[in-house]
Amino acid sequence: MSYFRQIACFVVVLFLFSCAGENLITAQTRNLSIAWQQNTLVCIAEEGGYPRMKRINDGSLLVAYENRKGDVLIKKSIDEGVTWSNPVTAFTGFDVTDKENGRSVKVNIANPEFIQLPDNDILMACNFRPNTDEVYPFSIVIKRSRDNGKSWGEEQIVYRAAPRFVDGCWEPSFLLLPDGRIQLYFANENPYRQSNEQEISMIESDDNGLTWSSEIKTVSFRAGFRDGMPVPVTDGKDIYVAIEDNGNEQFKPFIIKNSIKDNWNEPVLAHSSNRYSALKEPLPSSVYAGAPYLIRTNEGFYVLSFQTTENRTSNWKLSTMKVAISDKPSDFISPSQPFSVPLNKEAKWNSLCDLGNREIAAVSSTNFGSDKIGIWMIKGEIMKDEN
């Protein structure tokens, strides 16, 4: 064999070995799962819905939830979620009367989500939901706490939709960018008053949430369908937003992405390469899998929850929580059920919290262990098989 041929063969072998090594590393890092710790199960509130949990800067855990009576409550834990404080009311439902015709409406508070800022202030966003149409607008509203959730300031309405359920706005969620800007994402029917369509909208603030942009950016839209329930994360370069997308019969968890630099200058439409299914193993089109929630842990893992009818009845109201994981914001694998939910029970409107050291919390409004739908938490450990 000639000298040059020997060199060529060596280069080819080295290349193949290198590729094999890359595949091996990928396989190792993709072998992820979550081990749920049944001894950490705790009931945070005997009755409630739509829980959202965060670790705040003083080291404690804070959870916000609907009390199913029209208000939003806060509870705090200083012992890693073992016990919880008495509730503090952050938002209170209220009555409004239309002066022109004397009609009254109860405005319920729903969909709480919050974020702590670098100056330690906490912003909470909620959804105003009047229980009667044509009296008061569906709205996105925020409040601020300067004492770690003990008390809350005046409400500030940052977006108003129509005064009717079919043209409302829903499910706000925050994102803090590296340059200090705060973005607020929400599902929005208001621009589509002549159809049943819905988009993901976004407004932002560059002064710690004191004022908000008047421009409403369309983040994503699938014509003829309903993008919903946005939850954003960032890796410092790009923004990834988990949404529910019903472009193929039933809702499924999808990811829409954009660079921080581009900042949604163009909406992510149906066939954009910036819109893709979140799960590595697709679910059947007939299976419902909505209400996604996405976190990026301090260790760089991406964890996604959703509520689904997979292997259950076809009734979405009896869906249960599943959680999948990935080492990148795509191809989520190893879906597991944090709560053991009978087929005639539910675990819905779920969320996740990064606890640090490869530990997360799954939080759900569920009746898996009682007659009432309450707020339950369980901890899970992220497992990474290095073999």
N, C-alpha and C positions, 0 to 999 in steps of 0.2 A: 504494500500500500504506500502510495506516495506521501511525502511529508505534508503537502497541502491537503490531501484527502484525510490524513489523520487529524489535522487541525480542524477540518470541517466537521468530522464525526464527533470530535470532542465538544465543539461548540453546540452541536445538535443535542448531544446527551446532556450537557450542562443546562441548555434551555428546557429540555423536557423535565429534568430533575427540579429545576426552579419552578416550573409550572405545577409539578406534582406537589412541591412544598407549599405553594400558594393555595392549592385546593385543600391540602391537609389542614392548613391554618384556618381556612374558611370553614371547613367542616367542624373543627374544634370550637371556633367561636360561635357557630350556629347551634351547637348542641346545648340549648338553654331550656330551662323549665322553672316553675315556681312551686316550692313545697309549702303548702298551706298548713299553718300551725294551729290545730284545733283547740289547743289549750289557751289560745289568745282570743277566742270568741268573746265578745262583750256586747251587750245591748246598751247603746248610748242614750237612746230615748225610746220609751215604750210606744210612742206614736209619732209619726213624722214621715217626710218624704224628701227626695232630691238632696241628699247630703253631699257636702263638699268639705274636704279636710285639707289643712296645710300645717306644716311645722313653721312657727313664727320665730322671730329673731331672739326671743328670750328662751328658746329651747322647748317651749310647751307646744301642745297640739291644739288647734282650734278647729271646730266643726260648725258649719252653718247648715240649716235645714228648714224646710217648711214644716209648720206644726199641724198642717191639714185643717186649719181653722182660718187661714187667711193671713197669717203672720210669718215672719222669719226669725228664728231664734239662733243664738250662739251658745255653745258650750266649750269649756276648756279643760284640758287634762295636763297635769304637771307630773304624771307618773307613767308616761309612754302609753296612755290610753287604757290603763287598767281601771281607773275611776275618772268620773267626769263631774264638773261643777254643776250647780244649778243653772238653768238657762237664763240668758240675758236677751231681751227683745231688741233686735236691730231694726226691724221694720214692722209696722203695725198696719193691718188692713183698715180701710176707712170707707165711709159712706159719702156719696156725692149726690146732690139733687140738681137736676136740670131746671134752671130758673124759668125757661120759656114754657115748658109743659108740666113741670112739677114731678117728673119721673125721677126716681131714686135708684141708685146702683151701688152695690158693694164692690169695692176695688180690692181684690185679693192680691197678695204679694207672693211671687213664685220665682223659681229658678235662681236661687242665690249662688253667687260665685264671688271670690275675693282674692286679693293679692296684697302682700306687704311690700312697701316701697323701701328704698335704701335709707330714707329718713325715719323709718319705723312706722310711719302712718300706714293704716290699712284701708284700702278701698273695697267696698262691697257693691256689686251691681245686682240688681233684681229686675224682675219683669212685673209691671203693673197689669193686672188682668181684671177688668170689669166683668161682672157676671151678667150684665145686660147690655145689648148692643145700642149704639147711637146715642150714648150719653157722655162717655169719657174715653179718651184715646188709650189704646194699648201702648205702653211706653217702656223704654229702658231707663232706669234710674239708678243713681249711685249715692252712697253715703260714705263718710270718712270717720274713722276712729283714730284718735291720737293717743290712746292708752291701752293698746293691745286688745281691743274689743270690749272693754268694760262699758264704754258709752259711745254713742254714735251721734254725729252732727246732723245738720239739716239735709234733707234730700235734694238732689239736683237731677232734674229730668234732662237727659242728654240726647234722647231721640223719641219722637212721637210718631206712631203709625196711625191707622184709621181707628175710629171708635166702633169697630166690629171685629168679631172673632176671625172671620175669613180673610181679613186684611191686616193682621196683627204683626207683632214682632216678638221674638222669643229668645231664650237661652243665651244670655250674655256670658262672655268669657274673656279674661284679661291675658295680655302678654307684655312683659317688660323687655325692651330691646337693650342691647349693650350700650347704646348712646343715651339711655335714660328715657326715651320715648315710651309711652304706655299706649298700647293698642287695645281696643275693645271690639270684639267680634260678636255678631249675633245673627240669628236667622230672621229673614225679613220677607214678609208677604206684601208689604205696603206698596212696592212699585208695580204690583201685578193685580190691580183691582178688577181687571176684566177676565182673569183666569185663576187657576188654582196653583200657579207656579210660586216658587220661593227661591230666594238667593241667600248667599252669605254676604253680609255687609260688614264694614269696619269703619270706625272713627278712631282718631288718635289725639293724644295730648302731649305737649312738650313742656308742661309746667306742673308735673306731679298730679295731674288730674283736676286742677282747678278750672281749666277751660278745655273745651274739646273742639276739634275741627268741625267746620260747617259742611265740608265736603264729605259725602257718604260714598266710600269706595265700594264697588262691587268686587268682592274677592272671588266668588265662584258662582256659576249659574249653568244649569243644564236645562235647555229649553224644553218645556212641556213637563218638567218634573220638579222635585222639591229637595234641593240641598238643605240640610238642616243640622242643628246641634253642633256648632263648631267648638273645637278645643285646640288651641295653638300651643306649640313649643318651638324652641329655636336652638340650634347648635352654635350660634354666634355668627353664622354666615347665611344660613337659609332659614326660612320659616316653614314649618310643617303643621297643617291644620287637619285634624281628624274631623270628618263629617259623616253624616248618614246620607246615602245616595240611593235613590229608588229608580235609577235608570234601567234596571233589569228586574222587573216585577216587584220584588220586595226590597226594603231598605237593607243595605250592606255597609260595613265600615269602609270608607275610602280615605285616602290622603290627598290633599291638594298642597302644592308647594310653590314657593317663590323665593327669590333671593331677597335679603334685607335691602340690598341696593335697589332692586326693581320695585319692591314694595307695592305689588299688585297694581302696577300701572295699567295692566290689561287683565281683565277677569279670566279665571280658569274656566274654560267652556267644556262642553261634553267630551270632545275628542282631543283635548290638550294632553301633551306628554307630561304635564304637571298635575294630572289627575290619574290616580291609579288605585286599584283595590289594595287594601291594607294586608289581607291575609294571604299567606303563601299557598295554602290549600283552599281553593274557592268553595264556598257553600252552594248547595243547590239553589236555583233561582227562586224556588217556592219557599225557602226558609227565610224567615224574618230575622234580621240581626241589626238592630238600630241602637240609637243613643250611645255612640262611642265616647270614650274618654281616654285621653292620651297624656302620658307624662314622660319626661326624660330624666333619668336619675342622675345623681351626682357622679356615678361611675360610668355614665354614658349609655346605659341600657334604655331602650324604648319599651314601654309597657302600655298595652291597649286593652281597655275593657269594652264590652258591649253587652246588650241584652238580646237573647235569642230564643227562638222556638225550636232550635235544632234538637232532634230526638225527644221532642215533647209534643203537645197538641199543636194544632195550627192557630190557636188563639194567642195573639201577640200579648194580650193582657196577662197571660200566665207564662211569660218568658222568664228566663233566669240569667244571672250574671255569668259571663265567661271572661277570662283574662288570657291574653296572648302576649308573647315577648319577642324581642328582636335586638340585635346589636346594631341595627341601622333602622331608619324610619321607613321600612318596607319589609315585606316577606315575614310577617309576624307568624310565629309558630307556637306549638305546644299549648293550645287553648285548654284551660282547666276551669273548674267550677269552685270558687272559694266557699260557697255555701251549699249545703245539701238541701235542695228545694224540691219537695214533692210536686208531682205533676199538677195538682190542684192548687198550688201556691205560686208565689211570684218573688222575684228579686230584681227590681227595676230602678231606673234613674240613678245608676251607680257612678262611683268615682274611685280614683286611686290617689294615694299619697306616698311620696318617697320619704322613708324614715331614715335613710342613710345606712351605710355598711351592708349594701345589698338586701336590705329589708324594705318591704313596702306594706301598705295597708290597703285593703279593699273595703269599701264602705258602700252599703246598700240600704234601700228602703224595702224591707222584706217582711213577710209573715211566715217564714219557713218554720219558726218555732213557736208561733202563737196565733191567736185569732186577729190581732191588730197588726197593721203594717207599721213597723217601727224602724229605727235607725240602728243598724248592726255593723260591727267592724270585726275583721279578722286580719292577722298579720301573715305575710308570706315571705319566704327566703328565696332569693334568686339563685338558682343552681346553675353552674357552668361546668360541664364535664370536659376536663382538659385531656382526656385519653382518646 
